[in-house]
Amino acid sequence: MQNLYTTPDAARLTGIPESTIRSWLRRHPGVFQFEVHVVADEHGVKLWTESGIELLHSRRATKTATDDDAETDAETDAPDLLESLLEEDAQRLANEYWRLLPGRTLQRIKQMRDNPTPEQRQIVQLSVRAAINAGTEHLLLPTYQPMLLEGGDETD
């Protein structure tokens, strides 16, 4: 089980004021994901995971403004927030792509078989011919010759 840290612990470990951590968590719920960066215990207390501490460290490294200067803070948050959102979305899209790929591929194959365009008809015909040729090549191996039983012929 991984270590969990209270917000005061996270502040001590990262050097980021507690109020700033709470503000970031409140203002950027898409960046700090529950069950990944933050978890809640049975009493609703938010606890930071090691991944959450690492994310806080990375955000702190890019911060140049104080949390009290909300306008400047929002400006410096924008590139970080955008990058975080892009990374999350890119990962989600990649996961979804690979999850849907087999089914979508089968749909397209069935569509090509049942209702092909002229180009697809040609592709299918070439593929079928190639498959038959590959199978035929295998069948052209020396033919099987039955062995005769000693002392008799096959008709006994």
Helices and strands as residue ranges (DSSP letters): H 7-14, H 18-27, E 38-40, E 46-48, H 50-62, H 70-114, H 118-139
